[in-house]
Amino acid sequence: MKIGILVSGRGSNMEAIIKACQAKEIAAEVALVISDNPRAPALEKAGFYGIQTALVSKKKDPSKETFEKEMADLFDQKKVEWIVCAGFMRLLSPTFLSRFPNRILNIHPSLLPAFPGLNAQKQALDHGVRFSGTTVHFMDSGCDTGPILLQAVVPVLQGDTVETLSARILKEEHRLLPKSIDLIARNKVKINGRRVEILENP
Ligand code: GRF
């Protein structure tokens, strides 16, 4: 299964996916990484693994429509079947989503529907929850609202800071995202409205 990855920043989740693909731990291949940010460390990281990258900068294309069309066309050219948003800091329009219907995954650092949007780890700490975690879900046009595929829970410990909680969550993210892609690649996932069926023991 050919996948494309959208990134905006550091790219540690992207790296976890690339490593799992190259080690043949999952039945997928990363065909293209697109960043909307010229300074994203993810671009250099992807290059290090020999993965083709593209920069689609919103600055040079003022309309969201043009910007998204450019990304979708690049993915089409590479015959990308699935897209993974791995730290991609933008919402996608219904037009873009309709070009890859139910074939876009996102990862978010909280147990959705709690704490969507920015600074999820800080939101969790400020709220005083005892557990948080990460969610892999299908993208829809809302902010972190699409049907949930997998979640992993981590405890919030006494004295946690945004940094310590984020690091604990990130470790789970690096496990959960490749696992989600593998389930899809092996045809083990069925979406029924909001509920996602996994056709094997998770
Ligand atoms: C992750 O915490 C992910 O859940 C969120 O953005 C962060 C990206 O980190 N969407 P990285 O760029 O993969 O290191």
Boltz pocket constraint, residues with backbone or C-beta under 6 A from the ligand:
constraints:
  - pocket:
      binder: B
      contacts: [[A, 9], [A, 10], [A, 11], [A, 12], [A, 13], [A, 14], [A, 85], [A, 86], [A, 87], [A, 88], [A, 107], [A, 108], [A, 109], [A, 170], [A, 173]]
      max_distance: 6.0
